[in-house]
Amino acid sequence: MRVEEIMACITYLMQMMMAAMLLAMNFMFISRAKISTDRLEEILDTVVDIADPKEPKQPARAEGRVEYRHVSYRYKLGSGDLFWMISALRQSRGRLSGFWAKQAPANQLL
């Protein structure tokens, strides 16, 4: 056999193998999708134990504020703090009125 014929055979064999691999992957995806669908149906068919009250009571006025002073943040496996000396003041209704980090690098300030 010549080199061209060998290369043609190898190419055809590779195409057939790739088609078989794609077919096997499709069967894997279909089986995973079936299992996920069954689980989702199970979750959606679950009866909820907690019911909303017929006449919920609303608080007269929701007030409060949250303040962070000198808070640091680091990843579990990190070598040091990502942010440090963070101070933030949050007032009611979700408004963030102040945020500053005294010693954080400039590219990490929000």
Secondary structure as UniProt FT lines:
FT   HELIX           3..44
FT   STRAND          66..73
FT   TURN            76..77
FT   STRAND          83..90
FT   HELIX           92..94
FT   STRAND          96..101
FT   HELIX           106..108
//
